[in-house]
Amino acid sequence: MLKQHGYDTLLFASAEAFKGHDDYKRAACIILDVNLNDGSGIELRRHLKAAGIDVPVIYMTANDNAASREAALQSGECLAYLEKPFSAESLIEALKRASAGSRGSS
């Protein structure tokens, strides 16, 4: 769906694989699930922030709760917090906001 809307994507099999990535220059944003198989998307965002990487984030989750929502919003540059199932429009709208402030191409 993202490619149909003109977005280039890069997928990672795990949080650990993502941590090995180091080229964020062209990233308009990062889409993270709150609950990853090998960790927390929120903790991964905190790791990036501690490393000086300030790419905006769109969170998604099937297990919404007030604590997770607050942690996501406080984690830095949270463009959207989407509860599954969410509409394609809500994701694309957040991506448009990310692209409007992007440092490179989406």
N, C-alpha and C positions, 0 to 999 in steps of 0.2 A: 504494500500500500504506500509506503513512504517513497519508494522509487517512482511510483505512478504520479506522485505529486512533485517530482523533481528533486528529491533529496537523495544524496549519496549516503550510504550507510556502511558502517563497519560493525560487525557483530563479534562478540566474545563469548566463549563457551562457559566462562566462570569469572567470578570476581578476581581470582588469582591471575587468570590470563589477562584481564583488563589492567591489573596493576603493573604488568610488564610493558604496557603501551606507554609511549613517551612523546607522541606527536599530536598535540592538541591545537596546533596553529590554525587548522582549517575547521575545527569543530564549532558548529553553531551552538550545540548543546549535547548533553549526555542524557539518555533515557535509561533510568534505573528502576528495577523492581525493588520494593522495600525489602522483600524477603527473597534472597538469593540462595541457591542450593548450598553454596559454600560461605555464606556470610550475610551481612546486612548491607543493603544499598545505602542506607544512611551512614553507616560506619565507613563504607567505601568513599562516600562523598567527603566525610571528615578527613580521611586519609589524603585525598586529593587536595583539599584546602590546606592541610598542614604542609603539603609539598609545594604550596604556592600556585596551585592550578585552580583558576577561578572560572572554569567553564560552567555556564548555567546548567541546571538539572531539571528534568521532568521526571517526577516519581510516579509510579503506578503500583497499585496493590489490590489484592483480593481480600486482605485481612486488615481492614481499616479499624483503627482505634484512635482515641484522642491523643495518647502518648506518642504514637508513631507519627501522626499528622503534625503535631507540634514539633517533634524532633526534625522531621523533614523540612518544615517551614523555616526552622532556625538553623539548618545546616549550611545555608549560604546559597544565594542566587537560585532559589526554587521558583521556577517559572510556572509549574502546575503540579498539583497533587491529584492524580486521577484514580478513582475507584473502579476496579473491574466489576462488571464489564463497563467500558466507557465507549462513547461514540468516537468514530474516526474524526469527526469534526472537532471534538475537544482536543485531540492530540495535534491535529493539523493547525489549529488556532494557536496552541502553545509553540509549535515549531515556527510559525510565522513570526511570533514575537521574538523568538530566539534568533531567527535569520535577520530580522530587522536590526538587531544589535550585534550581529556576527562580525568577527574579525577577518573572516575568510569566506569561502563559498560553502554552501550547505551541502 
